[in-house]
Amino acid sequence: MTNLILFVNSFLSYFLCFLLIVALVVVACIIGVKWRKSKDAKAAQTAVSDETQQTTI
């Protein structure tokens, strides 16, 4: 019985570590997507402003 308790304790410890790593990966992916969308929006805005400046010249 003691070995079972030790095994479950170890299993839950590693499972909690795994869940923490998965949560960090999910948060990193969400932040990465937001930063990429922001960068693409800024690039599109500068492209439009550059295009309007060239047509007015």
OpenMM code with the backbone's topology and positions (N, CA, C; nanometers):
from openmm import Vec3, app, unit

residues = "MET THR ASN LEU ILE LEU PHE VAL ASN SER PHE LEU SER TYR PHE LEU CYS PHE LEU LEU ILE VAL ALA LEU VAL VAL VAL ALA CYS ILE ILE GLY VAL LYS TRP ARG LYS SER LYS ASP ALA LYS ALA ALA GLN THR ALA VAL SER ASP GLU THR GLN GLN THR THR ILE".split()
positions = [
    Vec3(0.0821, -0.1201, 0.0000),
    Vec3(0.0000, 0.0000, 0.0000),
    Vec3(0.0863, 0.1262, 0.0000),
    Vec3(0.1970, 0.1205, 0.0687),
    Vec3(0.2862, 0.2366, 0.0741),
    Vec3(0.3428, 0.2684, -0.0636),
    Vec3(0.3762, 0.1635, -0.1380),
    Vec3(0.4297, 0.1858, -0.2729),
    Vec3(0.3258, 0.2505, -0.3633),
    Vec3(0.2010, 0.2124, -0.3466),
    Vec3(0.0943, 0.2717, -0.4274),
    Vec3(0.0788, 0.4197, -0.3946),
    Vec3(0.0834, 0.4530, -0.2694),
    Vec3(0.0713, 0.5926, -0.2287),
    Vec3(0.1895, 0.6734, -0.2827),
    Vec3(0.3088, 0.6186, -0.2751),
    Vec3(0.4259, 0.6868, -0.3281),
    Vec3(0.4161, 0.7044, -0.4797),
    Vec3(0.3649, 0.6013, -0.5478),
    Vec3(0.3485, 0.6101, -0.6926),
    Vec3(0.2464, 0.7168, -0.7295),
    Vec3(0.1338, 0.7191, -0.6615),
    Vec3(0.0296, 0.8188, -0.6907),
    Vec3(0.0823, 0.9588, -0.6608),
    Vec3(0.1547, 0.9741, -0.5517),
    Vec3(0.2123, 1.1035, -0.5173),
    Vec3(0.3088, 1.1500, -0.6267),
    Vec3(0.3947, 1.0624, -0.6711),
    Vec3(0.4893, 1.0960, -0.7762),
    Vec3(0.4175, 1.1260, -0.9077),
    Vec3(0.3179, 1.0453, -0.9404),
    Vec3(0.2420, 1.0650, -1.0631),
    Vec3(0.1724, 1.2008, -1.0628),
    Vec3(0.1081, 1.2345, -0.9516),
    Vec3(0.0380, 1.3627, -0.9437),
    Vec3(0.1360, 1.4799, -0.9491),
    Vec3(0.2517, 1.4620, -0.8916),
    Vec3(0.3527, 1.5668, -0.8962),
    Vec3(0.3975, 1.5924, -1.0408),
    Vec3(0.4279, 1.4864, -1.1129),
    Vec3(0.4680, 1.5028, -1.2533),
    Vec3(0.3526, 1.5524, -1.3403),
    Vec3(0.2312, 1.5093, -1.3097),
    Vec3(0.1158, 1.5541, -1.3857),
    Vec3(0.0929, 1.7038, -1.3641),
    Vec3(0.1110, 1.7506, -1.2419),
    Vec3(0.0978, 1.8931, -1.2139),
    Vec3(0.2048, 1.9725, -1.2869),
    Vec3(0.3262, 1.9210, -1.2898),
    Vec3(0.4338, 1.9856, -1.3660),
    Vec3(0.3988, 1.9918, -1.5147),
    Vec3(0.3463, 1.8841, -1.5677),
    Vec3(0.3063, 1.8785, -1.7077),
    Vec3(0.1973, 1.9820, -1.7372),
    Vec3(0.0987, 1.9913, -1.6491),
    Vec3(-0.0087, 2.0891, -1.6690),
    Vec3(0.0445, 2.2319, -1.6646),
    Vec3(0.1400, 2.2576, -1.5776),
    Vec3(0.1996, 2.3902, -1.5705),
    Vec3(0.2724, 2.4238, -1.7001),
    Vec3(0.3458, 2.3299, -1.7542),
    Vec3(0.4176, 2.3524, -1.8800),
    Vec3(0.3195, 2.3738, -1.9951),
    Vec3(0.2134, 2.2957, -1.9993),
    Vec3(0.1124, 2.3121, -2.1041),
    Vec3(0.0467, 2.4496, -2.0940),
    Vec3(0.0168, 2.4936, -1.9723),
    Vec3(-0.0437, 2.6258, -1.9539),
    Vec3(0.0505, 2.7356, -2.0020),
    Vec3(0.1790, 2.7221, -1.9720),
    Vec3(0.2757, 2.8215, -2.0183),
    Vec3(0.2860, 2.8246, -2.1706),
    Vec3(0.2799, 2.7088, -2.2337),
    Vec3(0.2854, 2.7023, -2.3797),
    Vec3(0.1617, 2.7688, -2.4411),
    Vec3(0.0463, 2.7436, -2.3832),
    Vec3(-0.0771, 2.8037, -2.4345),
    Vec3(-0.0716, 2.9557, -2.4206),
    Vec3(-0.0269, 3.0048, -2.3058),
    Vec3(-0.0163, 3.1497, -2.2856),
    Vec3(0.0843, 3.2095, -2.3839),
    Vec3(0.1965, 3.1425, -2.4047),
    Vec3(0.2970, 3.1921, -2.4990),
    Vec3(0.2414, 3.1975, -2.6408),
    Vec3(0.1637, 3.0977, -2.6799),
    Vec3(0.1043, 3.0977, -2.8142),
    Vec3(0.0034, 3.2108, -2.8293),
    Vec3(-0.0768, 3.2340, -2.7276),
    Vec3(-0.1759, 3.3423, -2.7338),
    Vec3(-0.1053, 3.4771, -2.7449),
    Vec3(-0.0012, 3.4978, -2.6655),
    Vec3(0.0739, 3.6235, -2.6727),
    Vec3(0.1406, 3.6387, -2.8090),
    Vec3(0.1960, 3.5309, -2.8618),
    Vec3(0.2600, 3.5357, -2.9929),
    Vec3(0.1630, 3.5715, -3.1037),
    Vec3(0.0436, 3.5166, -3.0989),
    Vec3(-0.0571, 3.5475, -3.2003),
    Vec3(-0.0987, 3.6942, -3.1915),
    Vec3(-0.1166, 3.7446, -3.0690),
    Vec3(-0.1545, 3.8856, -3.0530),
    Vec3(-0.0451, 3.9777, -3.1043),
    Vec3(0.0811, 3.9461, -3.0737),
    Vec3(0.1907, 4.0293, -3.1222),
    Vec3(0.2009, 4.0249, -3.2732),
    Vec3(0.1783, 3.9079, -3.3320),
    Vec3(0.1865, 3.8960, -3.4777),
    Vec3(0.0748, 3.9752, -3.5447),
    Vec3(-0.0462, 3.9669, -3.4895),
    Vec3(-0.1574, 4.0437, -3.5469),
    Vec3(-0.1306, 4.1931, -3.5363),
    Vec3(-0.0738, 4.2348, -3.4236),
    Vec3(-0.0415, 4.3763, -3.4058),
    Vec3(0.0640, 4.4208, -3.5066),
    Vec3(0.1642, 4.3381, -3.5268),
    Vec3(0.2705, 4.3711, -3.6221),
    Vec3(0.2150, 4.3769, -3.7646),
    Vec3(0.1283, 4.2811, -3.7997),
    Vec3(0.0688, 4.2818, -3.9331),
    Vec3(-0.0197, 4.4040, -3.9539),
    Vec3(-0.0931, 4.4442, -3.8505),
    Vec3(-0.1791, 4.5620, -3.8626),
    Vec3(-0.0958, 4.6871, -3.8821),
    Vec3(0.0158, 4.6987, -3.8080),
    Vec3(0.1038, 4.8145, -3.8251),
    Vec3(0.1668, 4.8153, -3.9637),
    Vec3(0.2054, 4.6990, -4.0128),
    Vec3(0.2662, 4.6902, -4.1459),
    Vec3(0.1645, 4.7280, -4.2535),
    Vec3(0.0422, 4.6846, -4.2371),
    Vec3(-0.0613, 4.7186, -4.3349),
    Vec3(-0.0915, 4.8681, -4.3317),
    Vec3(-0.0908, 4.9249, -4.2141),
    Vec3(-0.1186, 5.0677, -4.2016),
    Vec3(-0.0063, 5.1506, -4.2639),
    Vec3(0.1177, 5.1109, -4.2426),
    Vec3(0.2280, 5.1856, -4.3036),
    Vec3(0.2307, 5.1650, -4.4537),
    Vec3(0.1899, 5.0476, -4.5001),
    Vec3(0.1853, 5.0234, -4.6445),
    Vec3(0.0802, 5.1126, -4.7092),
    Vec3(-0.0334, 5.1272, -4.6428),
    Vec3(-0.1394, 5.2128, -4.6971),
    Vec3(-0.0948, 5.3583, -4.6954),
    Vec3(-0.0301, 5.4009, -4.5881),
    Vec3(0.0144, 5.5406, -4.5812),
    Vec3(0.1260, 5.5668, -4.6827),
    Vec3(0.2150, 5.4712, -4.7039),
    Vec3(0.3189, 5.4870, -4.8059),
    Vec3(0.2572, 5.4930, -4.9447),
    Vec3(0.1544, 5.4139, -4.9674),
    Vec3(0.0888, 5.4095, -5.0982),
    Vec3(0.0186, 5.5426, -5.1253),
    Vec3(-0.0457, 5.5992, -5.0245),
    Vec3(-0.1161, 5.7272, -5.0452),
    Vec3(-0.0180, 5.8397, -5.0653),
    Vec3(0.0983, 5.8331, -4.9995),
    Vec3(0.1990, 5.9363, -5.0195),
    Vec3(0.2567, 5.9301, -5.1604),
    Vec3(0.2734, 5.8106, -5.2161),
    Vec3(0.3285, 5.7982, -5.3508),
    Vec3(0.2292, 5.8447, -5.4544),
    Vec3(0.1002, 5.8234, -5.4304),
    Vec3(0.0017, 5.8668, -5.5299),
    Vec3(-0.0173, 6.0166, -5.5287),
    Vec3(0.0077, 6.0826, -5.4140),
    Vec3(-0.0090, 6.2271, -5.4079),
    Vec3(0.1120, 6.3008, -5.4644),
    Vec3(0.2249, 6.2334, -5.4750),
    Vec3(0.3469, 6.2995, -5.5241),
    Vec3(0.3480, 6.3059, -5.6734),
] * unit.nanometer
topology = app.Topology()
chain = topology.addChain("A")
for resn in residues:
    res = topology.addResidue(resn, chain)
    for name in ("N", "CA", "C"):
        topology.addAtom(name, app.Element.getBySymbol(name[0]), res)
